[in-house]
């Protein structure tokens, strides 16, 4: 399985960032490592341009969010099909910032992921515990509850990616220990196995997200059960993002 290295640009960027796939390709000498799959998720207003340029260089593109409905009176939202029409391949569902700031519950995340899958894209479903939940010993139970309530029945290893992002490590510079990451990824795979069976669980891509940067990417991506990285701040500079890709 290739390591899925995804850039979540969050609310950053401008029109001329459409050149970034070309910049990244140049830094990589025109060749993405055979062990890596590169995904760029820009703000939706730039999605079409970024997606078209990413595809030229053998990369994928995705949306950072979508609404669960096909259409309707939802001012400011985009549907999964609209993301697909903008040539997206993936959609991030339930990022911790969406859950915390915008009230995306597990049920909402499941509905969004269902719409993504129905629109023939891959849903990246994010799960993770707060520092309080980890310190109280509730990390596993918290993540398991999120998985069971957020993953659609239509999920398979082909249309779903799970991103484990400990909330306390996002944008803080802190990362979970490699042992913690390995154990949580094994737990996630075990829960998915229970939900969907051995074959799907074996092939499921589970990313780690939480202050991934060039200095720790190799160790994280070498950890057992880690199939990729969901990268935030370090994905905004192509030199740094390239180093993470090469770490795969």
C-alpha positions in Angstrom: 0.0 0.0 0.0 1.3 3.5 -0.9 1.5 6.0 1.9 -1.2 8.6 1.4 0.4 12.0 2.2 -2.3 14.6 2.3 -2.0 18.4 2.5 -4.8 20.1 4.4 -4.3 23.8 3.6 -7.2 24.8 5.8 -8.2 28.5 5.2 -4.9 29.4 3.6 -4.0 30.3 0.1 -4.6 32.6 -2.8 -5.2 32.3 -6.5 -1.6 31.9 -7.5 -1.2 28.9 -5.3 -2.5 26.9 -8.3 1.2 26.8 -9.2 2.0 24.8 -6.1 1.6 21.3 -7.6 4.1 22.4 -10.3 6.5 23.7 -7.6 6.1 20.5 -5.7 6.8 18.4 -8.8 9.9 20.4 -9.5 11.2 19.9 -6.0 10.6 16.2 -6.4 12.5 16.2 -9.7 9.3 15.4 -11.5 8.8 12.0 -9.9 6.6 11.1 -6.9 8.2 8.2 -5.0 6.5 4.9 -5.8 5.8 4.5 -2.1 3.7 7.7 -1.9 0.4 9.0 -3.0 0.1 12.8 -2.8 -3.2 14.6 -2.1 -3.7 18.3 -1.9 -6.9 19.7 -0.2 -7.2 23.5 -0.8 -10.0 25.8 0.1 -13.0 25.0 -2.1 -12.8 28.3 -4.1 -9.5 27.1 -5.5 -10.4 23.4 -5.8 -10.9 23.2 -9.6 -7.6 24.8 -10.5 -5.6 22.9 -7.9 -7.3 19.6 -8.9 -6.6 20.1 -12.6 -3.0 21.0 -11.9 -2.5 18.3 -9.4 -3.7 15.7 -11.8 -1.2 16.9 -14.4 1.6 15.9 -12.0 0.3 12.6 -10.8 -1.3 14.0 -7.7 -4.8 13.9 -6.3 -7.0 16.7 -4.9 -9.7 16.9 -2.4 -12.2 19.1 -0.6 -11.8 20.0 3.1 -15.5 19.6 3.8 -18.9 19.2 2.2 -22.6 19.3 3.1 -24.5 16.0 3.3 -27.4 17.2 1.1 -27.3 17.1 -2.7 -28.6 20.6 -2.9 -30.8 23.1 -1.1 -31.0 26.3 1.0 -27.6 25.9 2.7 -25.9 29.3 2.1 -22.2 29.0 1.9 -22.0 25.2 1.7 -21.0 22.9 -1.1 -22.3 19.4 -1.8 -20.2 16.4 -2.4 -21.3 16.3 -6.0 -20.1 19.9 -6.4 -16.7 18.9 -5.0 -16.7 16.0 -7.6 -17.6 18.5 -10.3 -14.6 20.5 -9.3 -12.6 17.3 -10.0 -11.9 16.3 -6.4 -11.0 12.7 -5.6 -11.3 12.9 -1.8 -13.3 14.9 0.8 -12.2 15.3 4.4 -15.1 14.6 6.8 -15.2 15.5 10.5 -11.8 17.1 10.9 -11.4 18.0 14.6 -11.7 21.7 13.8 -15.1 21.0 12.1 -16.2 18.9 15.0 -15.1 21.5 17.6 -15.9 24.8 15.9 -18.8 24.0 13.6 -20.6 21.3 15.6 -20.1 18.4 13.2 -21.4 15.5 15.3 -20.7 11.8 14.5 -24.1 11.6 12.8 -23.3 14.7 10.6 -19.9 13.2 9.7 -21.5 9.9 8.7 -24.0 11.7 6.5 -21.3 13.7 4.8 -19.2 10.6 4.3 -22.2 8.8 2.8 -22.7 11.6 0.3 -19.0 11.5 -0.6 -19.1 7.8 -1.3 -22.3 8.2 -3.3 -20.5 10.8 -5.4 -17.8 8.2 -6.2 -15.1 9.9 -4.1 -13.1 8.7 -1.1 -14.1 10.0 2.3 -11.3 10.7 4.8 -13.0 10.3 8.1 -11.2 12.0 11.0 -11.3 10.7 14.6 -9.3 11.6 17.7 -9.4 12.3 21.4 -8.9 15.4 23.5 -6.0 15.7 26.0 -8.5 15.3 28.8 -9.9 12.1 27.3 -6.4 10.7 26.9 -5.3 11.5 30.4 -8.5 10.0 31.8 -7.8 6.7 30.0 -10.8 7.2 27.6 -8.8 7.6 24.4 -9.6 4.2 23.0 -13.3 4.3 23.9 -13.7 7.8 22.5 -12.1 6.9 19.2 -14.1 3.7 19.0 -17.4 5.5 19.6 -16.5 8.0 16.9 -15.7 5.3 14.4 -18.8 3.3 15.0 -21.0 6.4 14.7 -19.1 8.2 11.9 -18.4 5.5 9.3 -21.2 4.8 6.8 -22.5 1.3 6.2 -21.3 1.6 2.6 -17.7 2.0 3.7 -15.0 -0.2 2.2 -11.2 0.0 2.1 -11.6 1.5 -1.4 -13.9 4.4 -0.6 -12.8 5.2 3.0 -9.7 6.5 4.7 -9.5 6.9 8.5 -7.3 9.8 9.8 -6.3 9.5 13.5 -5.7 13.0 14.8 -5.3 13.4 18.5 -7.0 16.8 19.0 -4.4 18.0 21.5 -1.6 17.5 18.9 -3.1 19.6 16.1 -1.3 22.9 15.5 0.3 22.7 18.9 3.7 21.3 17.9 3.0 18.2 20.1 2.8 14.7 18.7 1.7 11.5 20.2 4.5 9.0 21.0 5.3 6.4 18.4 4.0 3.8 20.8 0.7 5.6 21.3 0.3 6.1 17.5 1.0 2.4 16.9 -1.5 1.2 19.5 -4.2 3.6 18.4 -3.9 2.6 14.8 -4.1 -1.0 15.7 -7.2 -0.2 17.8 -8.8 1.6 14.8 -8.0 -1.4 12.5 -9.5 -3.8 15.1 -12.7 -1.8 15.4 -13.0 -1.5 11.6 -12.4 -5.3 11.4 -15.3 -5.8 13.8 -17.5 -3.5 11.7 -16.6 -4.6 8.2 -14.6 -7.8 8.3 -11.0 -8.9 7.9 -10.3 -8.1 4.3 -11.5 -4.5 4.5 -9.6 -3.9 7.7 -6.4 -5.3 6.3 -6.5 -3.0 3.3 -7.8 0.1 5.1 -5.6 3.2 4.9 -5.2 4.8 8.3 -3.4 8.1 8.4 -1.9 10.0 11.3 -2.5 13.7 11.6 -1.2 16.0 14.4 1.8 18.3 13.9 3.5 16.1 11.2 6.6 17.9 10.0 9.8 17.1 8.2 11.6 16.4 11.4 9.3 13.7 12.6 7.7 12.4 9.4 10.1 9.5 8.8 9.6 8.1 12.3 5.8 8.5 12.2 5.5 7.0 8.7 7.8 4.1 9.7 5.5 3.2 12.6 3.6 0.0 12.3 0.0 0.5 11.1 0.6 4.1 9.8 -0.4 4.2 6.2 0.0 8.0 5.6 -0.2 11.4 7.0 -2.7 14.2 7.1 -0.5 17.3 7.2 -1.6 20.8 8.2 0.9 23.7 8.6 3.8 21.9 7.1 2.0 21.4 3.9 1.8 25.1 3.1 5.5 25.3 2.1 6.3 22.9 -0.8 9.9 22.4 0.4 8.6 21.1 3.7 5.8 19.1 2.2 8.2 17.5 -0.3 10.4 16.3 2.6 7.4 14.6 4.2 6.6 12.9 0.9 10.1 11.7 0.6 10.0 10.3 4.1 7.4 7.9 2.9 
